[in-house]
Amino acid sequence: MSKKKVLFIHQNFPAQFKSIAPFLAFTKKYEVYTLAWKKTLKEDDYLKSMGDMTHYQYEIEIGSSKNIHPLATEFESKMIRADSVALKCFELKNKGFTPDLIIDHPGWGETLFIKEVWPDVKILSFFEYYYNTSDSDVDFDLEQSTVNGYEMSKKLIARNAPINLSYSICDGIFAPTNFQKSTAPKWLQNKINVIHDGIDTDLIKPGLNNASISIKYKNINDNKLISTKLSKKDKIITFVNRNFEPYRGYHSFVRTLPLIQKSHPDAFILLIGGDQVSYGAPHQSGESYKNIFLKEVNDTLVDPSKLIFLGKVDYKTFISILDLSSVHVYLTYPFVLSWSMLEVMALEKVVVGSKTGPVEEVIQDNINGLLVDFFDTKDIANKVISVLDNPKKFDAIRKKARKTIIDNYDLRRVSLPKQMALIESILDE
């Protein structure tokens, strides 16, 4: 029986395919190929560790047109990318390569013309998010909203246009959460299978860091370098963002810090992330959100030296820090759920999470975590303080948190089997 050829297309591979791609490669039942943007593909040791794969690259040789209508700019960029991918695929086809299945993330428009290259190829598409014009992330936080309703709506409709076209030609769709699925229009929801990317609970488990971890950081006030060693004996509050911005509740969290420090001045507050923007718009001032909101509370902090910005850290350090956490705060707009919240729960930590759709799908209040109003800084602070006051009181919640991840989001026992079943069902059609 000949091996099935699976081609992953993602401009920033592996991204969401970091588990399923190597799993297919290691099964030896499939030949795995990837196609990524030359500018972002990193052929490093990490990529090599993913198994026997053949990596292709596409190039983008033209830029966006000048004086184009603003609403057409993003659409054009995706058409350019779709054409670039199609031309590369025609080149591969002319050399005798034809995949049986393509697994893609259509958010950048890459596979829009792919059926013109291989009319019979099956396409399984990842669904991340659909932009709605109301009752969504865009009108959730009125404090941060700078664009009026119609101006925002037409941008979102234009952004969705190529996504709609891409999903109309695929043979199957999978989304990580029910919340993300719920953002899709009704005609699309019927095609979406909910399968999370998966958390490797065999690797991410309590006790990874039995002793301590040494960290170096700069005092936020005088920029002096500080070295310290932290252990589970310390009170440690953790907060993680890809970048510190309102979408992930950075402003709400920072506003809790004076209250938390007043109650627990000896607690270390560790923030992991960058100071750019991942999802929303940059602040109109040009200054980073990190600094804007830090200035707001700086004068009321009890001990600024205990507020520690670690920047972006490698994954091993990231997990080691979370393993020391006494309590973790995760806040988000109604948007894509971060892997970090599930990883923290897998480590048997108490998560104080926002009462927003993606979080409420996972956390039940006072059962496997604590839920708070995204904007209620007093409530957030009080929940964090309650955990620091009496850690043992929350032992059952910690145990239930990990069980939730094992039962519903485990990589090897839940996610990968479901993904494989979906892949095989599409190939068998």
Secondary structure as UniProt FT lines:
FT   STRAND          4..9
FT   TURN            11..12
FT   HELIX           15..17
FT   TURN            18..19
FT   HELIX           20..27
FT   STRAND          30..37
FT   TURN            38..40
FT   HELIX           45..48
FT   TURN            49..50
FT   STRAND          53..58
FT   TURN            66..67
FT   HELIX           70..94
FT   TURN            95..96
FT   STRAND          101..104
FT   HELIX           106..108
FT   TURN            110..113
FT   HELIX           114..117
FT   TURN            119..120
FT   STRAND          122..126
FT   HELIX           137..139
FT   HELIX           142..144
FT   HELIX           149..169
FT   STRAND          172..175
FT   HELIX           178..182
FT   HELIX           186..189
FT   TURN            190..191
FT   STRAND          192..194
FT   TURN            201..203
FT   TURN            206..207
FT   STRAND          212..218
FT   TURN            220..222
FT   STRAND          225..231
FT   TURN            232..233
FT   STRAND          236..243
FT   HELIX           246..248
FT   HELIX           250..254
FT   TURN            255..256
FT   HELIX           257..263
FT   TURN            265..266
FT   STRAND          268..274
FT   TURN            284..285
FT   HELIX           289..297
FT   HELIX           298..300
FT   HELIX           304..306
FT   STRAND          307..311
FT   HELIX           315..323
FT   STRAND          327..330
FT   HELIX           339..346
FT   TURN            347..348
FT   STRAND          351..354
FT   HELIX           357..360
FT   TURN            361..362
FT   TURN            366..368
FT   STRAND          369..372
FT   TURN            374..375
FT   HELIX           377..389
FT   HELIX           391..394
FT   HELIX           395..409
FT   HELIX           411..415
FT   HELIX           416..428
//
